[in-house]
Amino acid sequence: MTWSCAGLRWHASGAVLVWHHPAHGERTSPLSPGRPLSFRTGSHRGCAGVRRGARHTPCPDGAEVPVSAVSAQCPECARLDRGYSVAADTRTDDPRPYDVYLAWFAPGLIKVGITAAERDGARLREQGALSYAPLGRGPLMAARRAEAVLGVALGVPDRFPYAAKRAARLAPPAPAERAGELRALHERACALPGLPETLTLLPGVPVHHDEVFGLDRLRRATPVAGLLRLAAGRTVAGVVVAVAGPDLYLAAADGRTLLLDVRQLTGWPLAVAAPGAGVTAEVVPAAPAVPETDALF
């Protein structure tokens, strides 16, 4: 039995890699700037199973998942996961308060969404939002209703291709410009009729992620050479430059800046590679991604 990657998790102070072992449970490794990272993938990528809160249920079939898939779940575990999911509207009895937010990803690309208030903005860091502004707080169904009203009345989507987020973070407008867009949309949203009475409107004070994502370090790094494509028995090695959303930027020993989508690392059993090891994983151009379909909460 070996340790496998269970994904990336965001805290207020930064991102961590999550590891899972059948016997030893879960551990985390901070992805702090300047930290060396070197590993070799195992023989196959396994299904990550189902996680609800702090409880993890392994895949009962021990299924394999495609190496290029964004989701590390087999179809059966994905079905079980969405069988009790806020995102799939199959979990409508959640008593927690929810926040409605406006998230800025790129010029002209502002998304409306909801997240459990107790997560304190972690979902926005997971999504890679460069800036966001809270709009309101209330029960789940009130937040859902507000999300629908905003989407129709303001013409803002709830998701769009991930490639747009990656491109925008390399040379984003200044935080003040993003804040202006968010404040203007927040004012329009608060004036709309049809918002639920049980939704308490919140001041639209923008929050920016430039520092926690390390955008200054990313701008100073060499241009991104491409996206790492994982396969069995491949080595990835480098020094952490920045982390934004699920994307990890590494400075390789040969001077290249490489991008690793940690969603595609999830499910791989990993072994430590020698410090300074060369990168044997294939590097490909970062192609446009399909719209996100993972949970929004």
Secondary structure by P-SEA (a helix, b strand, c coil): cbbbbcbbbbcccbbbbbbbbccccbbbbbbcccbbbbbbbccbbbbbccccccccccccccccccccccccccaaaaaaaacccccccccccccbbbbbbcccccccbbbbbcccccccaaaaaaacccbbbbcccccaaaaaaaaaaaaaaacccccccaaaaaaaaaccccaaaaaaaaaaaaaaaaaccccccccccccccccccccccaaaaaaacccccbbbbbccbbbbbbccccccccbbbbbcccbbbbbbccccccccccccccccccccccccccccccccccccc
